[in-house]
Amino acid sequence: MALTTALARIALTPGEPAGIGPDLCIQLAQQDLPCDVVVVGCEALLAERAERLGLPIRLKRFDGASNPAPHRRGELSVLPVDLIEPVQCGRLNPANSPYVLKTLNKAVKGCIDGLFDAMVTGPVHKGVINDAGQAFTGHTEYIAGITGGNPVMMLATPGLRVALVTTHLPLADVSRAITHSRLRQVICVLEHDLRCRFGIERPKILVCGLNPHAGENGYLGREEIDVITPVLDNLRRQGMNLHGPMPADTLFTPKYLLDADAVLAMYHDQGLPVLKHMGFGQAVNVTLGLPIIRTSVDHGTALDLAGTGKAETGSLFYALQTAAQMAMGREK
């Protein structure tokens, strides 16, 4: 279910309370925003962080009854979730990990129930959540565990989108993880969401090989011959606009990227260093393949910057903008 107004309403979770997430919420509230934002978090924490930063803020409790409205500078709507213990900037406290998870649960439920069009997540600290006794490998897996679906990680910056076949795996495990079924599933999710959530009629997708020189006809590895090419050939026969497998060092050049809608990389550090070099601070993490829309920042908690006013809002703004565009452009 989705809202039907012309303005998207986005749930924003600040993430780790000792990090820069609360700062970013306060700093963003000082500027024009492309959507109606509701922060799912602790009102007292936001008020305290605004005072520390010396920024004006008016917090309004969100009741869900009103229609989405344009953002007003210096204001934030809040769906309240109480902290468990007081927060010190930059100091992790496992006792507050259930608070972090509760903000995610409320935002996800709001998206499922149609209260929100999408959710945007601030940075969390995986280690401290695990220290609290909660198995947590990341936002993507946690949200997918609630909503179902087949999540695919894609990062985007103006001029480039990069999706991943494998994500947070040791390099030694990557080859075994690239199976016919996994590769086919990822490509189908990527192609579908580019069409249905980004409005691209027939997306052109460039696919990296796994090995140097895309295997060099088997001399540098057989994954391209045994797995990647057969899957691409099959999906091309079904009408998908797929190019590859291509050597990554050739693919990531202006000649090929100019008219591409997305790149599919085989593993994390094959594709993301290029994207982050191109657009760090103005990149967004998009989770494809879920029944809800979720985007996130491309950076971590930056504990050393919490409460200093030095945090950059570019990635979070782009995450909100992307979520709003996806919400308004998706198939109803």
N, C-alpha and C positions, 0 to 999 in steps of 0.2 A: 504493500500500500504506500502511496506517496502523496504529499501535499499537492494541491492543484493550483496554487497561486503562482504568479509570475516571478516571485522572489523566493529563492531557496532559503530554508532554515537549516542551519548546520549546528550539530552538537560538537563542541570542542572540549576535549579532555586535556587538562594541563600536564598530565604525566607525573613524573617524580616530583614531589612537593619541595624537596631540597634543592632542585635544579632550576634551570632557567625557564621552565614551562610557565609558572605563574607570572614571571616577569614579562614574557612574550604576550600573554593575555592582556596585561595592563598596558603595555606599550602599543599593541595593536588597537586597543580601544581609543587611542588618541587620534586615529586617522579614519578616513572613509574606508568602508569595507564593502565587498561585492555581494554581501548576503546578510541575512539575519543570523547573528551568532548567539548561541546559548552555551555558556561555559558550564560544564558539569564538574563541579568541584566545591571546595570549601570557601564560603564567603569570608570568613575571618582571615584565612590565609591570603586571599586576594587583597583585602583591605590593608593588611599588614605590609604586603609587598609593595602596594601602591604608595604607602607612606614612606617606606624605605627608599623608593625610587624618586620620591618627590613629585609624583604625577597625580593629577586629579582623577577621581573615579567615583561614579555613582552606580552602586550595585542594586539591581532590581531583581527580586525573586521571580523566577519563571513559573507560571501556573499552567501553561499549556492551553489556555482558553483563547488567547488573542491570535489574530492572524499574523503571519510574518510581516515585519516592518523594517524599513531602511534603518541601518545603524546610525546612531547619533553619537558624535564624538564625546568621549569622556564618560560613556555609559556602558554597562555590561549587564546582560541578563544572565542569571545564575540559577541552575537547577542544583540545589544544595546537596552536598555530601560532606559530612563532618569528618575532619581528621581524627585520628585516634590519639596521637600525642602531638604536642607543639613541635614546630619545625624550626631548625636552625639552618640558615643558608649554607649550602655546601656540605652538610653533614648528613649522611645516609642514616636512616633509622628503620630497621626491618619491621618495627611495630606498625609503621604506616603503610606497609605493602598491601594489606587488605583494603585500605582506602583507595589505593591506585586501581585495584581490580574492581572495586565497587563502582568507580567512575566509568570504567569501561563497560561494565554490565548495564548500567543505567543508559548509557549512550546507545549501546547496541539494541537494547529493548525499545528505546524510543524510535530508532530507525525501523525496527521490525513492525512496531505498532503504528507507524505513519506519523508520529509526532515530529520527526525530523526527516529531512530529505537525504541527509548524508551525515557522516561523522568524520572529524579530523582529529588525529591524535598527536599530542605533544610527546616529547621523548621520555621514555621510561628507562629504569636501570634494571636490567634482567637479573644481575647478580644479587641485588638486595631483595628482590622478590623471591628468588630461590633460597636465600638465606632465611627467609621467613617461613620456609617449609612448603612453599607453593611451587610445583613444577611449572616453569614458565620459560619457553624458548623464544617468545616474541609476540608482538601484537597480532601478526598475521595468523599464526597458529591458534592463538587464544580466541580471536574473534571467529575464526572458521570453526572452532570447536563448539561455539554457541549457535552459529547460523547455518553450518553446513556449507556445501559448495566445494569448488576445486580452486583454491587460491593460487594465484600467480603474481609474483612480485615484478612490478615495473617502476622504474624511476624515469622522470621526465623533467626536462628543462626546455626553455624556448629553443626550438630547432632540433631537438633530439629526444626520442623515447627509446629506452632500453629495457626489455623484459628478460627474465632469467629462466632457464630450464631447471637449474639447481641453484640453491641459495647458500645457506650457511653449512657447508660441508667441508671437511678436510679435502685438500686437492687429491689425495690418494684415493678418495672414495667417489670422485666425480664420474669417472668413466663408467663404473658399474651402475650408477644412478641414471644414466642416460639410456633408457630402454625405449623400445618402440612405443609402448603404451604411454609412458611419461611424456615423451616428446610430442606425440600426437595430441595428447590432452592439453598440453601447454599451448601448442599452436592454435588449437581450436578455441580455447578460452581467449587468447590474445586477439585472434581475428574477429571473434564474435563481439568482444567488448569495444574494439576499435570501431566497429560498425554501429553498434547499438548504444554505446555510451559516449563516444566521441563524434558520431555522425559522419564517419568516413565511409563512403559507399563501397569501395573495393580497395581495402588497405594494401599497400605495397610493403611487404615485410622482408627484410634482409636477414638471412640466417647464417650465423657464424659456424665454421667448422670447429671441432674440438682441438685438433692438433695443429702445429705449425704448418703453414701452406695448405691447410685443410687436408692434411694427410699425405699430400704428394702421391696420389694414386696408390696408396697403401704402403709406401716406403717409410712413412712417418706415423703409421697407425692406421687401423682399419675401421675405426668407429664411423667415419664418414661413409665408407663403402657398405658396411654391414647394417648400420642403424639409420643414420641421418638422411642419406640420399633416398633410400626406399620410402621413408615416411614422407619426405617432401614430394617425391614423385606421385605417391598415392593421393596426397591432399591437393596437388596441382591438378590432377585429373578430375577432382571434385570442384575445380574452379577457383581455388585460392591463388592469390598473387604472391607467390613465394619465390625468393631468389637465393640460391646457395645450394650446398654449403660453400661459403666464401672464406678465404683466409681473413682472420680478424684484422691483421695489420694492413690489409688492402681495403676491407669493407669500411673501416672507420676513417675514410678520407672524404673530402667535400664532393668529389666526383660521384660517389655512390650515395652519400647521405642526402644530397640536394633534394631529391624527390621521393625519399623513403618516408613512410609513415611510422615505422618502428624497426628496431633491430632486435633480434633474438640472440642473446649470448648464451653459451653453454654453461658458464659458471660465473660466480660473483665477481672475481677480479679480472675477468676477461672484458666485461662491458662497463662496469661501474667506474673504474678510474677515468675512462674517457669522458663519461658523462659528468663526473664531478669536476674534472679539470675544465670542462666547457661551461659549467653553470653552478659551481658550488655557491651555496647561499641563496640560490634562486632555483632550487630543484625540489621536486616533490616525489614522495614514495606513494604509488597507487597500488592498492591491492585489487587485482582483477579476479573474476571468477566467483565472487561472493554474491548473495542475493541482496546485499546492501552496498552502498557506496562508501568506501573508506579511503582517505588519503592521510598522509603523514609528512612530517618534516624529514629532511635528509640528514639530520645531525643528532648528536647525543645530548645528554643532560647538562653538559658544561658546568659542572658543580662549582668550578672556580670563578665563574662569572655570575652566579646567582646573587641577586641583590645589588649588583654593581652598576646596572644601567648600561652595560656594554654589550648585551646580547643583541644580535641582529635578527630582525623580524622577517627578512626577505623570504626565507623558505616557508615559514608558517603562512604568510600572506599568499604565497603561490599555492600552497596546499588548500587554503580556503577558496581561492579563485578557481582552482581546478575542480574541487568538489562541487562548487556551485554550477560550473559549466556542465559537468557530467550530469548533475541532477536535472538541469533544465533541458539538456539535449538528449537524454536517454529515451528509449522507446517506452511508452506508457502501457 
